[in-house]
């Protein structure tokens, strides 16, 4: 059954943009500065999705579930942020079909569009601008905008309140279990991409309402009012 949302929120990394090439480059350069081995793009793809600090901690341990030494993490974070600030969008690219899908949503006159990501705001704004996506969104909520980030429902509920839309009339589009968990906790509908970053797991295991291979498919799933 087609959805008729009044508000659609989109995740950024792994949903709209493949940003791992820049993230992996910055991680490997950070490891080099610290005298540690490069981790590589494949490993970083499994680690992305829970914010900058978690990504760096996982890289330091070379383990998704490792506990980084607090002193080493405190040293590594500013190094990583400095490198990534200079290389936020050099290698990243918008996924095929995203622009066409966003164009469709944008022409729905009564539909509001927002971006909700766990990425720090200083990087979110640059990436959206450099990828030519800034103009699509009426609101951007980053990982450091509010006291909580996904999978906590606060960012989604904040967006719904901002636009004056009830959660049952809202839709989240993401790529990870954090997106599904946040959407379910907030009372949103949830569509997930089959691509993106979900720590190597099939997103279907988390039972989103729909799974799409391309944003082009939103034309069949979302009906303009």
C-alpha positions as CSV (number, residue, x, y, z in Angstrom):
1,X,0.0,0.0,0.0
2,X,1.5,3.4,-1.0
3,X,2.5,5.7,1.8
4,X,1.1,9.3,2.1
5,X,3.5,10.9,4.6
6,X,3.5,14.6,5.5
7,X,7.1,14.5,6.5
8,X,10.0,12.5,5.1
9,X,13.4,12.4,6.9
10,X,16.5,11.0,5.1
11,X,19.6,9.6,6.6
12,X,22.8,10.9,5.0
13,X,25.8,8.4,5.0
14,X,24.9,5.2,3.3
15,X,21.5,6.4,2.2
16,X,22.0,9.5,0.1
17,X,25.8,9.6,-0.2
18,X,28.6,6.9,-0.3
19,X,31.0,8.8,2.0
20,X,33.1,5.8,3.0
21,X,35.9,6.5,0.6
22,X,36.6,9.8,2.4
23,X,36.0,8.3,5.8
24,X,38.4,5.5,5.1
25,X,41.1,7.8,3.7
26,X,40.9,9.9,6.8
27,X,40.9,6.9,9.2
28,X,44.0,5.5,7.4
29,X,45.8,8.8,7.5
30,X,45.0,9.1,11.3
31,X,46.4,5.6,11.9
32,X,49.5,6.6,10.0
33,X,50.0,9.6,12.2
34,X,49.6,7.4,15.3
35,X,52.0,4.7,14.0
36,X,49.2,2.1,13.5
37,X,48.5,0.0,10.4
38,X,46.0,1.3,7.8
39,X,42.5,-0.3,8.3
40,X,41.2,-0.1,4.7
41,X,37.9,0.8,3.1
42,X,36.3,-2.6,3.6
43,X,36.7,-2.5,7.3
44,X,35.5,1.1,7.6
45,X,32.3,0.2,5.7
46,X,31.5,-2.2,8.6
47,X,32.3,0.4,11.3
48,X,30.4,3.4,10.0
49,X,27.0,4.4,11.3
50,X,27.1,5.4,15.0
51,X,29.0,8.7,14.9
52,X,32.5,9.9,14.6
53,X,33.8,8.9,18.0
54,X,32.6,5.3,17.6
55,X,34.2,5.0,14.2
56,X,37.6,6.2,15.4
57,X,37.4,3.9,18.5
58,X,36.7,0.9,16.3
59,X,39.6,1.8,14.0
60,X,42.0,2.1,16.9
61,X,41.0,-1.4,18.0
62,X,40.6,-2.7,14.5
63,X,37.4,-4.3,15.9
64,X,33.7,-3.4,15.7
65,X,33.2,-4.2,19.4
66,X,36.6,-3.2,20.8
67,X,37.2,-0.8,23.7
68,X,39.7,1.9,22.7
69,X,42.1,3.2,25.3
70,X,40.6,6.5,26.5
71,X,43.9,8.4,26.3
72,X,44.6,7.1,22.8
73,X,41.1,7.9,21.7
74,X,41.4,11.4,23.1
75,X,44.6,11.9,21.1
76,X,43.2,10.3,17.9
77,X,39.9,12.2,17.7
78,X,41.3,15.7,16.9
79,X,43.8,14.2,14.4
80,X,41.0,12.5,12.6
81,X,38.7,15.5,12.7
82,X,41.4,17.7,11.2
83,X,42.1,15.3,8.4
84,X,38.5,14.6,7.6
85,X,37.7,18.3,7.7
86,X,40.1,18.7,4.7
87,X,38.8,15.6,2.9
88,X,35.0,15.5,3.6
89,X,33.8,15.2,0.1
90,X,36.8,14.6,-2.3
91,X,36.0,10.9,-2.9
92,X,32.4,10.7,-1.8
93,X,29.5,10.5,-4.3
94,X,25.7,10.6,-4.4
95,X,24.2,7.2,-5.0
96,X,22.5,6.6,-8.4
97,X,18.8,7.4,-8.2
98,X,19.0,9.7,-5.2
99,X,18.6,13.0,-7.1
100,X,15.7,11.6,-9.1
101,X,14.0,10.4,-5.9
102,X,14.5,13.6,-4.1
103,X,13.2,15.6,-7.1
104,X,10.0,13.5,-6.9
105,X,9.6,14.2,-3.2
106,X,10.4,17.9,-3.5
107,X,7.6,18.4,-6.1
108,X,5.1,17.0,-3.6
109,X,3.8,20.4,-2.5
110,X,2.5,19.5,0.9
111,X,5.5,17.2,1.8
112,X,8.3,18.5,4.1
113,X,11.8,17.1,3.7
114,X,14.5,16.8,6.4
115,X,17.9,15.2,6.8
116,X,18.7,13.4,10.1
117,X,22.2,12.0,10.5
118,X,24.6,11.0,13.2
119,X,27.3,12.8,11.4
120,X,28.7,15.9,13.2
121,X,27.2,19.1,11.9
122,X,30.4,20.7,10.7
123,X,30.8,17.7,8.3
124,X,27.1,17.3,7.5
125,X,26.7,20.8,6.1
126,X,29.8,20.6,4.0
127,X,28.9,17.2,2.6
128,X,25.4,18.2,1.7
129,X,26.6,21.4,0.1
130,X,29.4,19.8,-1.9
131,X,27.1,16.9,-3.1
132,X,24.5,19.5,-4.3
133,X,21.9,18.2,-1.8
134,X,21.5,21.1,0.6
135,X,18.5,22.7,-1.3
136,X,16.3,19.7,-0.8
137,X,16.0,19.9,2.9
138,X,13.9,22.2,5.1
139,X,15.6,21.0,8.2
140,X,19.0,19.3,9.0
141,X,19.6,17.5,12.3
142,X,23.1,16.3,12.8
143,X,24.6,14.0,15.4
144,X,25.5,16.9,17.7
145,X,22.4,19.0,17.2
146,X,20.5,17.5,20.1
147,X,21.4,15.7,23.4
148,X,20.6,12.3,21.7
149,X,21.2,10.8,18.3
150,X,19.8,7.7,16.5
151,X,18.9,5.0,17.5
152,X,17.3,7.3,20.1
153,X,14.0,8.6,18.8
154,X,14.6,12.2,19.9
155,X,16.0,13.6,16.5
156,X,12.9,12.2,14.7
157,X,10.5,13.4,17.2
158,X,12.1,16.8,17.3
159,X,11.7,17.0,13.5
160,X,8.1,16.0,13.7
161,X,7.4,18.6,16.4
162,X,9.3,21.3,14.4
163,X,7.0,20.8,11.4
164,X,3.9,20.1,13.5
165,X,3.3,16.7,12.0
166,X,2.2,13.7,14.1
167,X,4.6,10.7,14.1
168,X,2.2,8.4,12.4
169,X,2.3,10.7,9.3
170,X,6.1,10.7,9.2
171,X,8.5,8.5,7.3
172,X,12.2,7.8,7.9
173,X,14.4,6.6,5.0
174,X,17.7,5.1,6.1
175,X,20.1,2.2,5.7
176,X,20.9,0.8,9.1
177,X,19.4,-0.8,12.2
178,X,19.8,2.5,14.0
179,X,17.4,4.1,11.5
180,X,14.9,1.3,12.0
181,X,15.1,1.4,15.8
182,X,14.8,5.2,15.9
183,X,11.8,5.1,13.5
184,X,10.0,2.4,15.5
185,X,10.6,4.1,18.8
186,X,9.3,7.4,17.4
187,X,6.2,5.8,15.7
188,X,7.4,6.6,12.2
189,X,7.1,4.5,9.1
190,X,10.6,3.3,7.8
191,X,12.0,2.5,4.4
192,X,15.5,1.2,4.1
193,X,18.0,1.0,1.2
194,X,19.5,-2.4,0.4
195,X,22.8,-0.7,-0.1
196,X,24.6,1.4,2.5
197,X,26.2,0.7,5.9
198,X,24.6,-1.8,8.3
199,X,27.7,-3.4,9.8
200,X,27.6,-6.2,7.3
201,X,24.1,-7.3,8.2
202,X,21.1,-7.6,5.8
203,X,18.8,-4.7,6.7
204,X,15.9,-7.0,6.1
205,X,16.7,-8.7,9.4
206,X,15.4,-5.6,11.1
207,X,12.0,-5.6,9.3
208,X,11.6,-2.1,7.9
209,X,8.3,-1.5,6.2
210,X,10.0,-1.5,2.7
211,X,13.5,-2.1,1.3
212,X,14.5,-0.3,-1.9
213,X,17.4,-0.8,-4.2
214,X,17.2,2.8,-5.5
215,X,15.5,6.1,-4.5
216,X,13.7,5.9,-7.9
217,X,11.4,3.3,-6.3
218,X,10.0,6.0,-4.0
219,X,7.8,7.0,-6.8
220,X,5.9,3.8,-6.4
221,X,5.9,3.8,-2.6
222,X,5.0,7.4,-1.8
223,X,1.9,9.1,-3.1
224,X,1.8,12.9,-3.2
225,X,-1.2,14.3,-1.5
